[in-house]
Amino acid sequence: MSQAILASAIGLTRTSVSNIEVGRQKLLLHTFLAICIALKMKPNDLLPWLDETYSSASDEQLIPRNLSPTARASILTMIQKAKR
């Protein structure tokens, strides 16, 4: 799929897709999920290390350490709710 076709499918410009691809632009979670849908792939297909990392790590280890305690607690709660 070309960058232009992907960009059109997810509501971004081709330049934005190019910038994401080379790391000049942050990839937001909702954009990542839109890319997965457009490519008809699961997130784990694009992040193959995720299965191994997630299965061997505690929930707390998956949360970035540079976040505030409040933010870390909120994310931990979301992870735990998602598992239920």
PyMOL Python script that loads the backbone (N, CA, C, O; Angstrom):
from pymol import cmd

cmd.read_pdbstr("""\
ATOM      1  N   MET A   1       0.858  -1.164   0.000  1.00  0.00           N
ATOM      2  CA  MET A   1       0.000   0.000   0.000  1.00  0.00           C
ATOM      3  C   MET A   1       0.910   1.235   0.000  1.00  0.00           C
ATOM      4  O   MET A   1       1.882   1.303   0.752  1.00  0.00           O
ATOM      5  N   SER A   2       0.584   2.184  -0.836  1.00  0.00           N
ATOM      6  CA  SER A   2       1.403   3.401  -0.896  1.00  0.00           C
ATOM      7  C   SER A   2       1.093   4.303   0.295  1.00  0.00           C
ATOM      8  O   SER A   2       0.056   4.173   0.945  1.00  0.00           O
ATOM      9  N   GLN A   3       2.015   5.216   0.561  1.00  0.00           N
ATOM     10  CA  GLN A   3       1.796   6.176   1.644  1.00  0.00           C
ATOM     11  C   GLN A   3       0.557   7.022   1.369  1.00  0.00           C
ATOM     12  O   GLN A   3      -0.193   7.339   2.292  1.00  0.00           O
ATOM     13  N   ALA A   4       0.338   7.387   0.116  1.00  0.00           N
ATOM     14  CA  ALA A   4      -0.814   8.222  -0.239  1.00  0.00           C
ATOM     15  C   ALA A   4      -2.126   7.488   0.017  1.00  0.00           C
ATOM     16  O   ALA A   4      -3.076   8.076   0.534  1.00  0.00           O
ATOM     17  N   ILE A   5      -2.181   6.216  -0.341  1.00  0.00           N
ATOM     18  CA  ILE A   5      -3.414   5.432  -0.129  1.00  0.00           C
ATOM     19  C   ILE A   5      -3.651   5.230   1.366  1.00  0.00           C
ATOM     20  O   ILE A   5      -4.777   5.377   1.843  1.00  0.00           O
ATOM     21  N   LEU A   6      -2.596   4.895   2.104  1.00  0.00           N
ATOM     22  CA  LEU A   6      -2.726   4.730   3.554  1.00  0.00           C
ATOM     23  C   LEU A   6      -3.163   6.040   4.202  1.00  0.00           C
ATOM     24  O   LEU A   6      -4.054   6.050   5.051  1.00  0.00           O
ATOM     25  N   ALA A   7      -2.541   7.134   3.807  1.00  0.00           N
ATOM     26  CA  ALA A   7      -2.890   8.441   4.365  1.00  0.00           C
ATOM     27  C   ALA A   7      -4.361   8.756   4.143  1.00  0.00           C
ATOM     28  O   ALA A   7      -5.046   9.227   5.051  1.00  0.00           O
ATOM     29  N   SER A   8      -4.835   8.498   2.954  1.00  0.00           N
ATOM     30  CA  SER A   8      -6.245   8.742   2.643  1.00  0.00           C
ATOM     31  C   SER A   8      -7.157   7.865   3.497  1.00  0.00           C
ATOM     32  O   SER A   8      -8.205   8.317   3.959  1.00  0.00           O
ATOM     33  N   ALA A   9      -6.764   6.627   3.703  1.00  0.00           N
ATOM     34  CA  ALA A   9      -7.582   5.685   4.477  1.00  0.00           C
ATOM     35  C   ALA A   9      -7.675   6.063   5.953  1.00  0.00           C
ATOM     36  O   ALA A   9      -8.678   5.771   6.604  1.00  0.00           O
ATOM     37  N   ILE A  10      -6.634   6.712   6.488  1.00  0.00           N
ATOM     38  CA  ILE A  10      -6.628   7.023   7.921  1.00  0.00           C
ATOM     39  C   ILE A  10      -6.817   8.508   8.221  1.00  0.00           C
ATOM     40  O   ILE A  10      -6.788   8.909   9.385  1.00  0.00           O
ATOM     41  N   GLY A  11      -7.007   9.319   7.200  1.00  0.00           N
ATOM     42  CA  GLY A  11      -7.309  10.726   7.404  1.00  0.00           C
ATOM     43  C   GLY A  11      -6.103  11.598   7.697  1.00  0.00           C
ATOM     44  O   GLY A  11      -6.218  12.616   8.380  1.00  0.00           O
ATOM     45  N   LEU A  12      -4.949  11.205   7.185  1.00  0.00           N
ATOM     46  CA  LEU A  12      -3.741  12.021   7.338  1.00  0.00           C
ATOM     47  C   LEU A  12      -3.225  12.405   5.957  1.00  0.00           C
ATOM     48  O   LEU A  12      -3.724  11.927   4.938  1.00  0.00           O
ATOM     49  N   THR A  13      -2.228  13.268   5.939  1.00  0.00           N
ATOM     50  CA  THR A  13      -1.575  13.586   4.673  1.00  0.00           C
ATOM     51  C   THR A  13      -0.482  12.560   4.407  1.00  0.00           C
ATOM     52  O   THR A  13      -0.016  11.879   5.321  1.00  0.00           O
ATOM     53  N   ARG A  14      -0.086  12.460   3.153  1.00  0.00           N
ATOM     54  CA  ARG A  14       1.002  11.551   2.807  1.00  0.00           C
ATOM     55  C   ARG A  14       2.277  11.957   3.523  1.00  0.00           C
ATOM     56  O   ARG A  14       3.065  11.101   3.926  1.00  0.00           O
ATOM     57  N   THR A  15       2.486  13.260   3.683  1.00  0.00           N
ATOM     58  CA  THR A  15       3.669  13.754   4.393  1.00  0.00           C
ATOM     59  C   THR A  15       3.661  13.289   5.843  1.00  0.00           C
ATOM     60  O   THR A  15       4.705  12.911   6.375  1.00  0.00           O
ATOM     61  N   SER A  16       2.505  13.313   6.485  1.00  0.00           N
ATOM     62  CA  SER A  16       2.415  12.845   7.870  1.00  0.00           C
ATOM     63  C   SER A  16       2.758  11.364   7.965  1.00  0.00           C
ATOM     64  O   SER A  16       3.483  10.952   8.871  1.00  0.00           O
ATOM     65  N   VAL A  17       2.243  10.565   7.038  1.00  0.00           N
ATOM     66  CA  VAL A  17       2.554   9.133   7.035  1.00  0.00           C
ATOM     67  C   VAL A  17       4.053   8.937   6.854  1.00  0.00           C
ATOM     68  O   VAL A  17       4.662   8.115   7.539  1.00  0.00           O
ATOM     69  N   SER A  18       4.641   9.680   5.945  1.00  0.00           N
ATOM     70  CA  SER A  18       6.086   9.593   5.718  1.00  0.00           C
ATOM     71  C   SER A  18       6.854   9.981   6.977  1.00  0.00           C
ATOM     72  O   SER A  18       7.811   9.305   7.355  1.00  0.00           O
ATOM     73  N   ASN A  19       6.441  11.060   7.624  1.00  0.00           N
ATOM     74  CA  ASN A  19       7.108  11.510   8.849  1.00  0.00           C
ATOM     75  C   ASN A  19       6.992  10.488   9.977  1.00  0.00           C
ATOM     76  O   ASN A  19       7.948  10.277  10.723  1.00  0.00           O
ATOM     77  N   ILE A  20       5.842   9.860  10.107  1.00  0.00           N
ATOM     78  CA  ILE A  20       5.661   8.801  11.109  1.00  0.00           C
ATOM     79  C   ILE A  20       6.588   7.638  10.792  1.00  0.00           C
ATOM     80  O   ILE A  20       7.247   7.091  11.676  1.00  0.00           O
ATOM     81  N   GLU A  21       6.629   7.271   9.529  1.00  0.00           N
ATOM     82  CA  GLU A  21       7.430   6.122   9.098  1.00  0.00           C
ATOM     83  C   GLU A  21       8.913   6.283   9.430  1.00  0.00           C
ATOM     84  O   GLU A  21       9.582   5.314   9.788  1.00  0.00           O
ATOM     85  N   VAL A  22       9.423   7.512   9.311  1.00  0.00           N
ATOM     86  CA  VAL A  22      10.856   7.727   9.567  1.00  0.00           C
ATOM     87  C   VAL A  22      11.138   8.270  10.968  1.00  0.00           C
ATOM     88  O   VAL A  22      12.291   8.533  11.308  1.00  0.00           O
ATOM     89  N   GLY A  23      10.094   8.439  11.782  1.00  0.00           N
ATOM     90  CA  GLY A  23      10.288   8.850  13.165  1.00  0.00           C
ATOM     91  C   GLY A  23      10.351  10.340  13.412  1.00  0.00           C
ATOM     92  O   GLY A  23      10.748  10.764  14.497  1.00  0.00           O
ATOM     93  N   ARG A  24       9.971  11.146  12.438  1.00  0.00           N
ATOM     94  CA  ARG A  24       9.965  12.604  12.636  1.00  0.00           C
ATOM     95  C   ARG A  24       8.680  13.094  13.285  1.00  0.00           C
ATOM     96  O   ARG A  24       8.613  14.228  13.760  1.00  0.00           O
ATOM     97  N   GLN A  25       7.665  12.245  13.307  1.00  0.00           N
ATOM     98  CA  GLN A  25       6.367  12.612  13.879  1.00  0.00           C
ATOM     99  C   GLN A  25       5.939  11.499  14.809  1.00  0.00           C
ATOM    100  O   GLN A  25       6.094  10.318  14.496  1.00  0.00           O
ATOM    101  N   LYS A  26       5.401  11.880  15.956  1.00  0.00           N
ATOM    102  CA  LYS A  26       4.922  10.881  16.919  1.00  0.00           C
ATOM    103  C   LYS A  26       3.733  10.135  16.349  1.00  0.00           C
ATOM    104  O   LYS A  26       2.912  10.689  15.619  1.00  0.00           O
ATOM    105  N   LEU A  27       3.667   8.864  16.703  1.00  0.00           N
ATOM    106  CA  LEU A  27       2.542   8.027  16.296  1.00  0.00           C
ATOM    107  C   LEU A  27       1.608   7.899  17.491  1.00  0.00           C
ATOM    108  O   LEU A  27       1.930   7.237  18.478  1.00  0.00           O
ATOM    109  N   LEU A  28       0.459   8.533  17.391  1.00  0.00           N
ATOM    110  CA  LEU A  28      -0.528   8.461  18.456  1.00  0.00           C
ATOM    111  C   LEU A  28      -1.251   7.112  18.394  1.00  0.00           C
ATOM    112  O   LEU A  28      -1.376   6.501  17.332  1.00  0.00           O
ATOM    113  N   LEU A  29      -1.713   6.674  19.544  1.00  0.00           N
ATOM    114  CA  LEU A  29      -2.342   5.350  19.633  1.00  0.00           C
ATOM    115  C   LEU A  29      -3.516   5.210  18.670  1.00  0.00           C
ATOM    116  O   LEU A  29      -3.632   4.193  17.986  1.00  0.00           O
ATOM    117  N   HIS A  30      -4.378   6.204  18.607  1.00  0.00           N
ATOM    118  CA  HIS A  30      -5.540   6.082  17.721  1.00  0.00           C
ATOM    119  C   HIS A  30      -5.112   6.034  16.246  1.00  0.00           C
ATOM    120  O   HIS A  30      -5.778   5.397  15.429  1.00  0.00           O
ATOM    121  N   THR A  31      -4.022   6.694  15.910  1.00  0.00           N
ATOM    122  CA  THR A  31      -3.511   6.632  14.544  1.00  0.00           C
ATOM    123  C   THR A  31      -2.931   5.253  14.265  1.00  0.00           C
ATOM    124  O   THR A  31      -3.135   4.691  13.190  1.00  0.00           O
ATOM    125  N   PHE A  32      -2.208   4.712  15.239  1.00  0.00           N
ATOM    126  CA  PHE A  32      -1.662   3.360  15.091  1.00  0.00           C
ATOM    127  C   PHE A  32      -2.785   2.356  14.854  1.00  0.00           C
ATOM    128  O   PHE A  32      -2.681   1.498  13.977  1.00  0.00           O
ATOM    129  N   LEU A  33      -3.850   2.465  15.632  1.00  0.00           N
ATOM    130  CA  LEU A  33      -4.982   1.545  15.466  1.00  0.00           C
ATOM    131  C   LEU A  33      -5.653   1.734  14.108  1.00  0.00           C
ATOM    132  O   LEU A  33      -6.083   0.760  13.489  1.00  0.00           O
ATOM    133  N   ALA A  34      -5.744   2.970  13.643  1.00  0.00           N
ATOM    134  CA  ALA A  34      -6.309   3.229  12.313  1.00  0.00           C
ATOM    135  C   ALA A  34      -5.438   2.602  11.224  1.00  0.00           C
ATOM    136  O   ALA A  34      -5.956   2.068  10.243  1.00  0.00           O
ATOM    137  N   ILE A  35      -4.121   2.666  11.396  1.00  0.00           N
ATOM    138  CA  ILE A  35      -3.201   2.033  10.444  1.00  0.00           C
ATOM    139  C   ILE A  35      -3.419   0.524  10.444  1.00  0.00           C
ATOM    140  O   ILE A  35      -3.472  -0.099   9.383  1.00  0.00           O
ATOM    141  N   CYS A  36      -3.542  -0.056  11.619  1.00  0.00           N
ATOM    142  CA  CYS A  36      -3.787  -1.501  11.713  1.00  0.00           C
ATOM    143  C   CYS A  36      -5.058  -1.887  10.966  1.00  0.00           C
ATOM    144  O   CYS A  36      -5.077  -2.868  10.223  1.00  0.00           O
ATOM    145  N   ILE A  37      -6.101  -1.121  11.165  1.00  0.00           N
ATOM    146  CA  ILE A  37      -7.378  -1.402  10.499  1.00  0.00           C
ATOM    147  C   ILE A  37      -7.226  -1.266   8.983  1.00  0.00           C
ATOM    148  O   ILE A  37      -7.684  -2.121   8.226  1.00  0.00           O
ATOM    149  N   ALA A  38      -6.578  -0.184   8.551  1.00  0.00           N
ATOM    150  CA  ALA A  38      -6.403   0.042   7.108  1.00  0.00           C
ATOM    151  C   ALA A  38      -5.578  -1.066   6.461  1.00  0.00           C
ATOM    152  O   ALA A  38      -5.841  -1.455   5.323  1.00  0.00           O
ATOM    153  N   LEU A  39      -4.587  -1.570   7.182  1.00  0.00           N
ATOM    154  CA  LEU A  39      -3.733  -2.637   6.650  1.00  0.00           C
ATOM    155  C   LEU A  39      -4.301  -4.031   6.902  1.00  0.00           C
ATOM    156  O   LEU A  39      -3.730  -5.034   6.476  1.00  0.00           O
ATOM    157  N   LYS A  40      -5.454  -4.077   7.613  1.00  0.00           N
ATOM    158  CA  LYS A  40      -6.094  -5.355   7.975  1.00  0.00           C
ATOM    159  C   LYS A  40      -5.129  -6.244   8.750  1.00  0.00           C
ATOM    160  O   LYS A  40      -4.971  -7.430   8.462  1.00  0.00           O
ATOM    161  N   MET A  41      -4.487  -5.627   9.746  1.00  0.00           N
ATOM    162  CA  MET A  41      -3.521  -6.333  10.582  1.00  0.00           C
ATOM    163  C   MET A  41      -3.847  -6.088  12.047  1.00  0.00           C
ATOM    164  O   MET A  41      -4.480  -5.091  12.394  1.00  0.00           O
ATOM    165  N   LYS A  42      -3.412  -7.001  12.897  1.00  0.00           N
ATOM    166  CA  LYS A  42      -3.539  -6.827  14.337  1.00  0.00           C
ATOM    167  C   LYS A  42      -2.337  -6.023  14.825  1.00  0.00           C
ATOM    168  O   LYS A  42      -1.269  -6.085  14.216  1.00  0.00           O
ATOM    169  N   PRO A  43      -2.494  -5.267  15.916  1.00  0.00           N
ATOM    170  CA  PRO A  43      -1.348  -4.519  16.453  1.00  0.00           C
ATOM    171  C   PRO A  43      -0.119  -5.404  16.683  1.00  0.00           C
ATOM    172  O   PRO A  43       1.008  -4.974  16.439  1.00  0.00           O
ATOM    173  N   ASN A  44      -0.331  -6.632  17.150  1.00  0.00           N
ATOM    174  CA  ASN A  44       0.798  -7.529  17.401  1.00  0.00           C
ATOM    175  C   ASN A  44       1.526  -7.899  16.114  1.00  0.00           C
ATOM    176  O   ASN A  44       2.708  -8.243  16.151  1.00  0.00           O
ATOM    177  N   ASP A  45       0.835  -7.834  14.978  1.00  0.00           N
ATOM    178  CA  ASP A  45       1.494  -8.116  13.701  1.00  0.00           C
ATOM    179  C   ASP A  45       2.534  -7.042  13.379  1.00  0.00           C
ATOM    180  O   ASP A  45       3.562  -7.326  12.763  1.00  0.00           O
ATOM    181  N   LEU A  46       2.260  -5.820  13.797  1.00  0.00           N
ATOM    182  CA  LEU A  46       3.184  -4.719  13.531  1.00  0.00           C
ATOM    183  C   LEU A  46       4.184  -4.514  14.663  1.00  0.00           C
ATOM    184  O   LEU A  46       5.200  -3.841  14.487  1.00  0.00           O
ATOM    185  N   LEU A  47       3.896  -5.092  15.818  1.00  0.00           N
ATOM    186  CA  LEU A  47       4.784  -5.002  16.974  1.00  0.00           C
ATOM    187  C   LEU A  47       5.059  -6.410  17.475  1.00  0.00           C
ATOM    188  O   LEU A  47       4.570  -6.789  18.539  1.00  0.00           O
ATOM    189  N   PRO A  48       5.828  -7.189  16.732  1.00  0.00           N
ATOM    190  CA  PRO A  48       5.993  -8.602  17.091  1.00  0.00           C
ATOM    191  C   PRO A  48       6.615  -8.836  18.455  1.00  0.00           C
ATOM    192  O   PRO A  48       6.409  -9.895  19.049  1.00  0.00           O
ATOM    193  N   TRP A  49       7.359  -7.890  18.957  1.00  0.00           N
ATOM    194  CA  TRP A  49       7.978  -8.037  20.276  1.00  0.00           C
ATOM    195  C   TRP A  49       6.951  -7.890  21.389  1.00  0.00           C
ATOM    196  O   TRP A  49       7.237  -8.232  22.537  1.00  0.00           O
ATOM    197  N   LEU A  50       5.769  -7.392  21.075  1.00  0.00           N
ATOM    198  CA  LEU A  50       4.776  -7.105  22.101  1.00  0.00           C
ATOM    199  C   LEU A  50       4.328  -8.354  22.838  1.00  0.00           C
ATOM    200  O   LEU A  50       4.226  -8.337  24.064  1.00  0.00           O
ATOM    201  N   ASP A  51       4.059  -9.434  22.123  1.00  0.00           N
ATOM    202  CA  ASP A  51       3.609 -10.662  22.777  1.00  0.00           C
ATOM    203  C   ASP A  51       4.631 -11.144  23.790  1.00  0.00           C
ATOM    204  O   ASP A  51       4.283 -11.461  24.928  1.00  0.00           O
ATOM    205  N   GLU A  52       5.899 -11.200  23.378  1.00  0.00           N
ATOM    206  CA  GLU A  52       6.955 -11.691  24.262  1.00  0.00           C
ATOM    207  C   GLU A  52       7.167 -10.753  25.449  1.00  0.00           C
ATOM    208  O   GLU A  52       7.287 -11.200  26.590  1.00  0.00           O
ATOM    209  N   THR A  53       7.213  -9.450  25.170  1.00  0.00           N
ATOM    210  CA  THR A  53       7.431  -8.475  26.234  1.00  0.00           C
ATOM    211  C   THR A  53       6.283  -8.497  27.225  1.00  0.00           C
ATOM    212  O   THR A  53       6.499  -8.498  28.436  1.00  0.00           O
ATOM    213  N   TYR A  54       5.062  -8.515  26.708  1.00  0.00           N
ATOM    214  CA  TYR A  54       3.909  -8.439  27.595  1.00  0.00           C
ATOM    215  C   TYR A  54       3.784  -9.694  28.440  1.00  0.00           C
ATOM    216  O   TYR A  54       3.449  -9.615  29.622  1.00  0.00           O
ATOM    217  N   SER A  55       4.047 -10.835  27.856  1.00  0.00           N
ATOM    218  CA  SER A  55       3.872 -12.069  28.611  1.00  0.00           C
ATOM    219  C   SER A  55       4.935 -12.243  29.688  1.00  0.00           C
ATOM    220  O   SER A  55       4.697 -12.936  30.677  1.00  0.00           O
ATOM    221  N   SER A  56       6.111 -11.624  29.515  1.00  0.00           N
ATOM    222  CA  SER A  56       7.187 -11.802  30.494  1.00  0.00           C
ATOM    223  C   SER A  56       7.326 -10.621  31.450  1.00  0.00           C
ATOM    224  O   SER A  56       8.153 -10.666  32.361  1.00  0.00           O
ATOM    225  N   ALA A  57       6.546  -9.581  31.265  1.00  0.00           N
ATOM    226  CA  ALA A  57       6.671  -8.385  32.101  1.00  0.00           C
ATOM    227  C   ALA A  57       5.449  -8.220  32.992  1.00  0.00           C
ATOM    228  O   ALA A  57       4.337  -8.617  32.642  1.00  0.00           O
ATOM    229  N   SER A  58       5.690  -7.625  34.150  1.00  0.00           N
ATOM    230  CA  SER A  58       4.547  -7.280  35.003  1.00  0.00           C
ATOM    231  C   SER A  58       3.884  -6.037  34.417  1.00  0.00           C
ATOM    232  O   SER A  58       4.488  -5.317  33.623  1.00  0.00           O
ATOM    233  N   ASP A  59       2.655  -5.797  34.811  1.00  0.00           N
ATOM    234  CA  ASP A  59       1.938  -4.620  34.313  1.00  0.00           C
ATOM    235  C   ASP A  59       2.719  -3.340  34.609  1.00  0.00           C
ATOM    236  O   ASP A  59       2.777  -2.441  33.770  1.00  0.00           O
ATOM    237  N   GLU A  60       3.313  -3.254  35.785  1.00  0.00           N
ATOM    238  CA  GLU A  60       4.051  -2.051  36.169  1.00  0.00           C
ATOM    239  C   GLU A  60       5.263  -1.811  35.269  1.00  0.00           C
ATOM    240  O   GLU A  60       5.627  -0.664  35.011  1.00  0.00           O
ATOM    241  N   GLN A  61       5.889  -2.886  34.793  1.00  0.00           N
ATOM    242  CA  GLN A  61       7.069  -2.752  33.936  1.00  0.00           C
ATOM    243  C   GLN A  61       6.722  -2.209  32.556  1.00  0.00           C
ATOM    244  O   GLN A  61       7.597  -1.702  31.853  1.00  0.00           O
ATOM    245  N   LEU A  62       5.463  -2.309  32.162  1.00  0.00           N
ATOM    246  CA  LEU A  62       5.048  -1.840  30.842  1.00  0.00           C
ATOM    247  C   LEU A  62       4.792  -0.340  30.808  1.00  0.00           C
ATOM    248  O   LEU A  62       4.646   0.239  29.731  1.00  0.00           O
ATOM    249  N   ILE A  63       4.738   0.292  31.968  1.00  0.00           N
ATOM    250  CA  ILE A  63       4.423   1.718  32.046  1.00  0.00           C
ATOM    251  C   ILE A  63       5.722   2.513  32.071  1.00  0.00           C
ATOM    252  O   ILE A  63       6.622   2.196  32.849  1.00  0.00           O
ATOM    253  N   PRO A  64       5.836   3.545  31.229  1.00  0.00           N
ATOM    254  CA  PRO A  64       7.055   4.359  31.223  1.00  0.00           C
ATOM    255  C   PRO A  64       7.368   4.927  32.607  1.00  0.00           C
ATOM    256  O   PRO A  64       6.470   5.384  33.315  1.00  0.00           O
ATOM    257  N   ARG A  65       8.614   4.895  32.977  1.00  0.00           N
ATOM    258  CA  ARG A  65       9.023   5.324  34.316  1.00  0.00           C
ATOM    259  C   ARG A  65       9.030   6.832  34.500  1.00  0.00           C
ATOM    260  O   ARG A  65       9.007   7.319  35.631  1.00  0.00           O
ATOM    261  N   ASN A  66       9.061   7.572  33.406  1.00  0.00           N
ATOM    262  CA  ASN A  66       9.156   9.024  33.523  1.00  0.00           C
ATOM    263  C   ASN A  66       7.805   9.702  33.758  1.00  0.00           C
ATOM    264  O   ASN A  66       7.726  10.931  33.769  1.00  0.00           O
ATOM    265  N   LEU A  67       6.752   8.922  33.943  1.00  0.00           N
ATOM    266  CA  LEU A  67       5.430   9.492  34.221  1.00  0.00           C
ATOM    267  C   LEU A  67       5.265   9.756  35.708  1.00  0.00           C
ATOM    268  O   LEU A  67       5.939   9.160  36.548  1.00  0.00           O
ATOM    269  N   SER A  68       4.362  10.650  36.003  1.00  0.00           N
ATOM    270  CA  SER A  68       4.075  10.948  37.407  1.00  0.00           C
ATOM    271  C   SER A  68       3.426   9.726  38.058  1.00  0.00           C
ATOM    272  O   SER A  68       2.856   8.880  37.370  1.00  0.00           O
ATOM    273  N   PRO A  69       3.516   9.638  39.392  1.00  0.00           N
ATOM    274  CA  PRO A  69       2.853   8.518  40.083  1.00  0.00           C
ATOM    275  C   PRO A  69       1.354   8.442  39.777  1.00  0.00           C
ATOM    276  O   PRO A  69       0.793   7.352  39.663  1.00  0.00           O
ATOM    277  N   THR A  70       0.721   9.588  39.648  1.00  0.00           N
ATOM    278  CA  THR A  70      -0.716   9.615  39.350  1.00  0.00           C
ATOM    279  C   THR A  70      -0.990   9.049  37.962  1.00  0.00           C
ATOM    280  O   THR A  70      -1.906   8.247  37.781  1.00  0.00           O
ATOM    281  N   ALA A  71      -0.195   9.469  36.988  1.00  0.00           N
ATOM    282  CA  ALA A  71      -0.370   8.974  35.625  1.00  0.00           C
ATOM    283  C   ALA A  71      -0.089   7.477  35.561  1.00  0.00           C
ATOM    284  O   ALA A  71      -0.814   6.734  34.901  1.00  0.00           O
ATOM    285  N   ARG A  72       0.960   7.037  36.245  1.00  0.00           N
ATOM    286  CA  ARG A  72       1.286   5.604  36.267  1.00  0.00           C
ATOM    287  C   ARG A  72       0.131   4.797  36.868  1.00  0.00           C
ATOM    288  O   ARG A  72      -0.229   3.739  36.353  1.00  0.00           O
ATOM    289  N   ALA A  73      -0.441   5.304  37.956  1.00  0.00           N
ATOM    290  CA  ALA A  73      -1.561   4.607  38.603  1.00  0.00           C
ATOM    291  C   ALA A  73      -2.770   4.539  37.678  1.00  0.00           C
ATOM    292  O   ALA A  73      -3.455   3.517  37.627  1.00  0.00           O
ATOM    293  N   SER A  74      -3.033   5.610  36.953  1.00  0.00           N
ATOM    294  CA  SER A  74      -4.167   5.621  36.019  1.00  0.00           C
ATOM    295  C   SER A  74      -3.976   4.612  34.903  1.00  0.00           C
ATOM    296  O   SER A  74      -4.907   3.891  34.544  1.00  0.00           O
ATOM    297  N   ILE A  75      -2.772   4.558  34.356  1.00  0.00           N
ATOM    298  CA  ILE A  75      -2.486   3.618  33.274  1.00  0.00           C
ATOM    299  C   ILE A  75      -2.566   2.183  33.788  1.00  0.00           C
ATOM    300  O   ILE A  75      -3.102   1.307  33.110  1.00  0.00           O
ATOM    301  N   LEU A  76      -2.043   1.950  34.963  1.00  0.00           N
ATOM    302  CA  LEU A  76      -2.103   0.614  35.560  1.00  0.00           C
ATOM    303  C   LEU A  76      -3.555   0.167  35.729  1.00  0.00           C
ATOM    304  O   LEU A  76      -3.885  -0.987  35.454  1.00  0.00           O
ATOM    305  N   THR A  77      -4.409   1.063  36.174  1.00  0.00           N
ATOM    306  CA  THR A  77      -5.826   0.756  36.333  1.00  0.00           C
ATOM    307  C   THR A  77      -6.448   0.402  34.979  1.00  0.00           C
ATOM    308  O   THR A  77      -7.234  -0.541  34.885  1.00  0.00           O
ATOM    309  N   MET A  78      -6.096   1.158  33.930  1.00  0.00           N
ATOM    310  CA  MET A  78      -6.630   0.871  32.588  1.00  0.00           C
ATOM    311  C   MET A  78      -6.168  -0.492  32.095  1.00  0.00           C
ATOM    312  O   MET A  78      -6.957  -1.238  31.514  1.00  0.00           O
ATOM    313  N   ILE A  79      -4.906  -0.826  32.319  1.00  0.00           N
ATOM    314  CA  ILE A  79      -4.382  -2.118  31.902  1.00  0.00           C
ATOM    315  C   ILE A  79      -5.137  -3.241  32.600  1.00  0.00           C
ATOM    316  O   ILE A  79      -5.537  -4.223  31.975  1.00  0.00           O
ATOM    317  N   GLN A  80      -5.321  -3.082  33.894  1.00  0.00           N
ATOM    318  CA  GLN A  80      -5.988  -4.120  34.669  1.00  0.00           C
ATOM    319  C   GLN A  80      -7.457  -4.278  34.263  1.00  0.00           C
ATOM    320  O   GLN A  80      -7.975  -5.394  34.228  1.00  0.00           O
ATOM    321  N   LYS A  81      -8.125  -3.164  33.956  1.00  0.00           N
ATOM    322  CA  LYS A  81      -9.513  -3.243  33.500  1.00  0.00           C
ATOM    323  C   LYS A  81      -9.600  -3.911  32.132  1.00  0.00           C
ATOM    324  O   LYS A  81     -10.537  -4.662  31.862  1.00  0.00           O
ATOM    325  N   ALA A  82      -8.618  -3.636  31.269  1.00  0.00           N
ATOM    326  CA  ALA A  82      -8.616  -4.219  29.935  1.00  0.00           C
ATOM    327  C   ALA A  82      -8.419  -5.731  29.974  1.00  0.00           C
ATOM    328  O   ALA A  82      -8.877  -6.448  29.086  1.00  0.00           O
ATOM    329  N   LYS A  83      -7.741  -6.201  30.999  1.00  0.00           N
ATOM    330  CA  LYS A  83      -7.484  -7.642  31.138  1.00  0.00           C
ATOM    331  C   LYS A  83      -8.744  -8.402  31.565  1.00  0.00           C
ATOM    332  O   LYS A  83      -8.843  -9.607  31.335  1.00  0.00           O
ATOM    333  N   ARG A  84      -9.690  -7.722  32.174  1.00  0.00           N
ATOM    334  CA  ARG A  84     -10.890  -8.389  32.687  1.00  0.00           C
ATOM    335  C   ARG A  84     -11.856  -8.743  31.599  1.00  0.00           C
ATOM    336  O   ARG A  84     -12.914  -9.309  31.873  1.00  0.00           O
TER     337      ARG A  84
END
""", "prot")
cmd.dss("prot")
cmd.show_as("cartoon", "prot")
cmd.util.cbc("prot")
cmd.orient("prot")
